[in-house]
Amino acid sequence: MPQELVCNAFKDPFPHLIVNNFYNDEELELIWEELKFYTKPGKLLGAKDFGGLVDKTNSHAIALDSVYMNDENRGVNYRNLSNILTVNRKLFSCGIVDVFAKIHECCWIAPMSNFDITKVRYYHDKEYYEAHTDMSFQFLAFSYFYKEPKKFTGGELFFPRHNYELTCENNSIIIFPGWVTHGVKEVKIEDSAYYDGWGRYAITNFFTNENLKTINESDTI
């Protein structure tokens, strides 16, 4: 039986879409296999190595597209080796981007996106991401995961210019424009070693239409 997804679309305080219980049990199992694999010494990197804003965050992450490249010259697609890069194509195939596109006129080009990158982030005790924007991409999609029962507090996704925040429920996803200022509040965990994996995981997708981006950039020059 096909999974029924319930989309919650919001125009205010900025256009965004939230879907709870986004991945099914089989997809979640594949995602957690890979998350557990990365939660080992030396696998999650600091901001200067994963392309993050060094002066804004002390969290750790890995840029999956840099590890699992599509080597077209050799005819080998290493992306297929990643459970996450395989499963998270659901973002673009299940119809939620089309729903997002109808929220506001600034979202209408979302289904036309032809380029995206994926990062896996992990926030443990005292880790955070200060408010920032990702305007080099037109749209962002963040999906959240944590072990249950939940052991941490904090970690809310917050939007300071709009006095708005989300608790980021387990297995939920949010899509919003890249120009929206956002950050992650400090995570707090007691009696948990870093690699126990009881913190806050996020799979972050940055996506855009490179052709339209080039046109827009040319118009601004």
C-alpha positions in Angstrom: 0.0 0.0 0.0 1.5 3.4 -1.0 2.5 5.7 1.9 0.1 8.6 2.4 2.0 11.8 3.1 0.2 14.7 4.8 1.6 18.1 3.7 1.2 21.1 6.0 1.7 24.2 3.9 2.3 27.7 5.4 2.4 31.1 3.8 3.4 32.9 7.0 5.7 33.9 8.4 7.4 32.8 5.2 6.6 30.1 2.7 7.4 26.7 4.0 6.1 23.1 3.9 6.3 20.5 6.8 5.7 16.8 6.4 5.7 14.5 9.4 6.5 10.8 9.2 8.2 11.4 5.8 10.1 8.2 5.4 8.6 4.7 5.8 10.0 2.0 8.1 12.1 0.4 5.3 13.6 3.8 4.3 14.3 4.7 8.0 16.2 1.5 8.5 18.4 2.3 5.6 19.0 5.8 6.8 19.8 4.7 10.3 22.3 2.2 9.0 24.3 5.0 7.5 23.9 7.5 10.3 25.3 4.9 12.7 28.2 4.3 10.4 29.1 8.0 10.4 28.8 8.4 14.2 32.3 7.1 14.7 35.7 8.8 15.3 37.1 10.6 12.3 34.0 10.4 10.1 32.1 13.6 11.0 34.0 16.8 10.1 34.3 20.3 11.4 32.8 23.3 9.6 36.0 24.1 7.6 36.0 20.6 6.2 32.3 20.1 5.4 31.7 23.5 3.8 30.0 25.1 6.8 30.3 28.6 8.2 33.3 28.3 10.6 32.4 31.4 12.6 28.7 30.2 13.0 28.8 26.6 14.1 30.7 24.0 16.2 28.6 21.1 14.9 30.0 18.3 12.7 28.8 17.0 9.4 29.8 15.2 6.2 29.1 16.4 2.6 27.9 13.1 1.0 28.3 14.3 -2.6 32.0 14.8 -2.0 32.4 11.2 -0.9 30.0 9.4 -3.3 30.6 11.1 -6.6 29.0 10.4 -9.9 32.1 9.7 -12.1 30.7 10.2 -15.5 34.1 9.9 -17.2 34.5 6.3 -15.9 30.8 5.5 -16.1 30.6 4.8 -12.3 27.9 6.3 -10.1 29.3 6.0 -6.5 26.2 7.8 -5.2 24.4 4.4 -5.3 26.7 3.2 -2.5 25.0 5.6 -0.1 21.7 4.6 1.4 20.9 8.2 2.2 21.7 9.5 -1.3 19.5 6.8 -2.7 16.5 7.1 -0.3 16.4 10.9 -0.1 15.6 11.1 -3.9 12.1 10.7 -2.5 12.2 14.5 -1.8 12.0 15.0 -5.6 9.8 12.1 -6.6 6.9 11.9 -4.1 5.2 15.2 -5.0 5.9 17.3 -2.0 8.0 19.8 -4.0 5.0 20.3 -6.3 2.9 21.1 -3.2 5.6 23.5 -1.9 5.7 25.3 -5.3 2.0 26.3 -4.9 2.4 28.0 -1.6 3.8 31.3 -3.0 5.0 32.7 -6.3 8.6 32.7 -5.0 8.4 28.9 -4.8 7.0 28.0 -8.2 10.4 27.1 -9.7 11.2 24.5 -7.1 10.0 21.5 -9.2 12.4 22.7 -11.9 15.5 22.2 -9.8 18.3 20.3 -11.5 21.1 20.4 -8.9 21.2 19.5 -5.2 23.7 18.6 -2.6 23.2 16.6 0.6 24.9 16.9 4.0 24.5 14.8 7.1 24.8 16.8 10.3 25.0 15.7 13.9 24.5 17.9 16.9 25.6 16.7 20.4 26.0 18.5 23.7 26.7 22.2 23.4 26.6 22.2 19.6 24.6 24.8 17.6 24.4 26.8 14.3 24.0 30.5 14.6 21.5 32.3 12.3 22.5 32.5 8.7 21.2 32.3 5.1 22.0 29.9 2.3 21.2 32.2 -0.6 23.6 30.4 -3.0 20.7 27.9 -3.3 17.1 28.7 -4.0 15.6 26.1 -1.7 16.5 24.1 1.4 15.0 20.8 2.8 15.9 19.6 6.2 14.9 16.2 7.6 15.4 15.3 11.2 16.2 12.1 13.1 17.0 11.1 16.7 16.9 8.0 18.8 13.9 7.4 21.0 13.2 8.0 23.8 14.6 11.5 23.1 17.5 12.3 25.4 18.4 15.9 24.4 16.8 19.2 24.8 17.2 22.3 22.5 18.1 21.9 18.9 15.1 23.9 17.7 15.3 25.3 14.1 14.8 29.0 14.7 14.1 32.0 12.4 15.1 35.1 14.3 13.7 37.7 11.8 10.2 36.1 12.2 10.2 35.2 15.9 9.4 31.6 14.8 10.9 28.2 15.7 10.2 24.5 15.2 11.0 21.6 17.5 12.0 19.4 14.5 10.1 16.2 15.2 11.7 12.8 14.5 11.3 11.8 10.8 9.9 15.2 9.8 11.0 17.3 6.8 10.7 21.1 6.2 11.2 22.9 2.9 11.7 26.7 2.6 13.5 29.3 0.5 17.2 29.7 0.9 16.9 33.4 1.6 15.2 32.8 4.9 17.5 33.4 7.9 17.7 30.3 10.1 19.8 28.6 12.8 19.9 25.7 15.2 19.7 26.3 19.0 22.2 24.7 21.3 21.6 21.0 22.0 22.0 19.8 25.6 22.4 16.2 26.6 23.4 14.8 30.0 25.1 11.4 30.6 25.7 10.7 26.9 29.1 10.3 25.2 29.4 11.9 21.7 29.5 8.7 19.7 26.5 7.1 21.6 24.4 8.8 18.9 21.7 10.2 21.2 22.0 13.7 19.6 20.1 15.4 16.8 20.7 14.3 13.2 19.7 16.3 10.2 19.9 15.4 6.5 20.1 18.7 4.7 19.4 19.2 1.0 20.3 22.3 -0.8 18.6 22.5 -4.2 18.4 24.9 -7.1 17.9 25.3 -10.8 21.4 26.1 -12.1 20.1 27.5 -15.4 17.8 30.0 -13.7 20.5 30.8 -11.2 22.8 31.8 -14.0 20.2 34.0 -15.6 19.4 35.7 -12.3 23.1 36.3 -11.6 23.6 37.8 -15.0 20.7 40.1 -14.5 22.3 41.5 -11.3 25.7 42.3 -12.7 
